[in-house]
Structures are given as structure tokens and as C-alpha cells.
């Protein structure tokens, strides 16, 4: 077993678990609200991907550290991209909804 690969995979697992804990108790704008489930879901997928790489590392004795690093970094980038996409898309949707509501109120007051 390649100890460096196992340690690297465990570090990424720790980071993913810390991200999940932050999603539950954090004070960031995406840690609360009606879209919190989407963030928790993406964090769950992130953790499952990291656990899969850790299992590969534990089962395959000669797995190189480069494979573990590339896999975990790719999973982390996809997670960050997904969270960013959810954040910016929901923010723009909320802004568009509030503008449409304000326009509707203005139209009713003009009539």
C-alpha cells in the first residue's frame, strides 16, 4: 500500500467533511435559505467522490500519488464550480423575481 497516497486521500476526505460541517453550521449566505438542500446535495456528491478515491487507494496497492492528487483535485474543482454555479444562478433568479414583482406592483398602481 502506498502510504503517501492514502494520507493524501485522507486529507481530501477531511477537507470534504469540513466542507459539509461548514454547510450545516456556517454563516455564509449559501449556508441558509431555501437553496441549502442543493448545497448539501452537492457536498454529499463531493464526499462520495472523495471516499471512492480513498477506497481505490486502499484496495489497489500500487496506486500512484499522482492519480490520487489528480482525482481529488478534479473532484474538488467540480464541487467548487457546482457550488459557485448554484450560488450565482439562484442569486440572479432571486433578483429577476424581485424585479418582476416590483414591476407588477408598479403596473397595478398605475391602473
Secondary structure, 3 states (H helix, E strand, C coil): CCHHHHHHHHHHHHHHHHHHHHHHHCCCHHHCCCCHHHHHHHHHHHHHHHHHHHHHHHHCCCCCHHHHHHHHHHHHHHHHHHHHHHHHHHHHHHHHHHHHHHHHHHHHHHC
